[in-house]
Amino acid sequence: MSLFPALTHEVDVGPEGPAQVAFFDLDRTLVQGYSVLPFLVEGVATGVLRPGRLLTQAQALLESGRGGLGALLEQLIQSLRGEREADLLALGERVFDRHLSARIHPEARALVRAHRQRGHRVVIVTSATRYQAEPVARALGIAVEDVLCTRLVVDEQGRFTGRWYLPGCWNEGKRILARAWLRRHGGALADCWFYTDSHEDEPLLERVGRPRVVDPDARLLARAGRENWPVLRFRGLRPNAESLVRTGLSLTGFYGSAMAGAGRLLRGGTVKEALGEAVSTWGRIGLPLAGVGLRVTGQQYLEAARPAVVVFNHQSALDALIIARLLRRDFTGLCKRELERDPLFGAAFRAAGAIFVDREGGGFGQLRPALEALNAGQSLAIAPEGTRSRATLPGPFKRGAFYLAQRARVPLIPVVIHNAVDALPRGSFMLRAGTTIEVEILPPIDASTWAPRQLQRHADDLRERYLQVLGFAGPPATLLEQPAAALSPTESILLAS
């Protein structure tokens, strides 16, 4: 399945195998906007970067009359002289979690997935540094070894020297580094795709067999018209006025659902029936009120096997609403202890009978209430990661859900959420109206014969299955059968002085 079949069609029906390589630019292609801006803001706010030095370098650049991306990068790199690389590595992770994870274009994620599923190799080629690019690569399932970027020189004490390795990964440097990568790994530019937004990347666009321009600047748009290069348009990620209204409606629906449950109680229903009414109502109306669509395959598996332990990959705060919509009745959730104190939803989750556990420590003993709920005929929804994933890449699975399914002798049903993060990314409180979330429910797994000592292996095996379904584990892309060639003198990696 694909949420953007028209966008990925050319890849889906095109040639397969590792001879095909898809190069992606980072800024304004994989992610919205420029990654350097939140990087600088966070760096100054945390004291990792010194604003005085940055301003001095920027002023020198303006006074020199030099322009272009390369000149700007040179000044920024020189401003880092003496800083510790370890601080920028930590800063890069912080910037990704707080900013960039929410800016990955859904369309770009779909294209990366489509290429990987065809067995293509995917490579990021960007003028940004590794501190910006590598967290994005990991979230997209791209090996950090396949990130071509501007590399800075670090001395024996782990501090920046203010120099960088040549060629810098901009303009002609992107073509040189892409060609060098192909000479090491096998392949030819004629078999490559390149997605980018900037006219500064024309040297590489001119050489690849399939140039693709993404939301291009004016100069690149004109060039694309002359060359008949396909132009791709990505929908903006910024929430609009409709998103604001829809978010308010969805929250109103949450409390309206609680009122529906209270009404059931007043009509003589039991507490269990009232809670079921509230959850069912919220699941039914919450997403439509938010303007968020839901595309589900495999719903029959949830209907045929109850009670069950329902596991799902945790991408977004919206996951609880998705699970409520899918399960509808006779279920409860296993939640992290912190959610019990949430000022907005904590009281509602407690009233709904959610079971709270500590993410670290506590052992299987704290799962006794969950086991009792399963034995009483309720299904149990659990995110085996124990915390929210980074973008759509699921983290390691813990054993709790697998222990419960084995002890209660109930099936384990995997629910794969593909892109809830597109509707409500981490750190955001506003829903993106107009998003369609894709959910895939896999066949139930019989846990009754599992040996307790094998639970972690079963957890690891299921995570591998999630990776496959989410498109992170495509056909093996082995190296092409040709000898690696030495770099020519113009492709050697040199130090900038």
Secondary structure, DSSP 4 states (H G I P E B T S, - for coil): --S-HHHHHHHHTS--STT-EEEE-TBTTTBSS-THHHHHHHHHHHTSS-HHHHHHHHHHHHHHT--SHHHHHHHHHHTTTT-BHHHHHHHHHHHHHHTGGGGB-HHHHHHHHHHHHTT-EEEEEEEEEHHHHHHHHHHTT--GGGEEEEPEEE-TTSBEEEEEEESPSSTHHHHHHHHHHHHHH---GGGEEEEE--GGGHHHHTTSSEEEEES--HHHHHHHHHHT--EE-PPP-S--HHHHHHHHHHHHHHHHHHHHHHHHHHTT--HHHHHHHHHHHHHHHHHHHHT-EEEEE-HHHHHHS-S-EEEE----TTHHHHHHHHH-SSEEEEEEGGGGG-TTTHHHHHHTT-EEE-SSS-TGGGGHHHHHHHHTT-EEEE-TTSS--BTTB--PPPSHHHHHHHHHT--EEEEEE--HHHHS-TT--S--TT-EEEEEEPPPB--TT--GGGHHHHHHHHHHHHHHHTTSS-S--PPPSSPPPPPPGGGS-EE--
